[in-house]
Amino acid sequence: MPKVIHVTGDDVSTDAIYPGRYMATVLPTETPQYAFANDADFNARLKAKEFPAGSVLVGGNNFGCGSSREQAASCLKGYDLTIVAKGIARIFLQNAINLGLKVVTVPDVEASVGDELELEGDRLVNRTTGKSFAVVPLPKARQAIIDAGGLIAYTRKRMVEAPAR
């Protein structure tokens, strides 16, 4: 069951997620090393691969605010994290969808590091505390892009499935 590995507050900017000084590095294979680079302990734990795929980062309101840098989403995708936040900034959300980063909006989420979280339909259940929270679902088309692994994978799949003309 996925565990919470990090909890942030409100208004975490793309610069906190992927600092601007690393903007010369844009390849998705290279960006993960700079995820939360200003938080030396968390960054080191990510780079040491201490957390299994599917681990959860819990954010507050306006997660991913600030610039439109796609690297903020790609660096998190590189660790195959799931982002559960009270609110996700519009541009970060679209970048996350396009890259296939798992994002879930849960306005009332309450979770601490180490808590086990599970999605059950339109609810997020904190198995550690026993509390359950309503999920704000993405439109089906946007969720399909995430489920496919991103916009490129989604488009390839649609092209393969399309009838020959």
HULINUR-V513044 format. One record per backbone hydrogen bond with DSSP energy under -1.0 kcal/mol. CO is the residue of the C=O (numbers start at 0). NH is the residue of the N-H. If there is no record, write none. Layout:
CO_NH, CO_NH
//
This chain:
1_116, 2_55, 3_113, 5_57, 8_59, 11_63, 11_64, 12_16, 13_17, 16_35, 18_21, 19_22, 21_24, 26_29, 26_30, 30_33, 31_34, 33_36, 35_38, 38_42, 39_43, 40_44, 41_45, 42_46, 43_47, 44_49, 45_48, 51_54, 54_81, 55_4, 56_83, 57_7, 58_85, 59_86, 60_10, 61_64, 62_88, 64_13, 68_71, 69_72, 69_73, 70_74, 72_76, 73_77, 75_78, 75_80, 76_79, 79_53, 81_56, 82_103, 83_58, 84_105, 86_62, 88_92, 89_93, 90_94, 91_95, 92_96, 93_97, 94_98, 95_99, 95_100, 96_99, 97_150, 101_82, 103_84, 104_135, 105_108, 111_114, 114_3, 115_126, 117_124, 119_122, 121_134, 122_119, 123_132, 124_117, 124_126, 125_129, 130_125, 132_123, 138_142, 139_143, 140_144, 141_145, 142_146, 143_147, 144_149, 145_148, 149_153, 150_154, 151_155, 152_156, 153_157, 154_158, 155_159, 156_160, 157_161
//
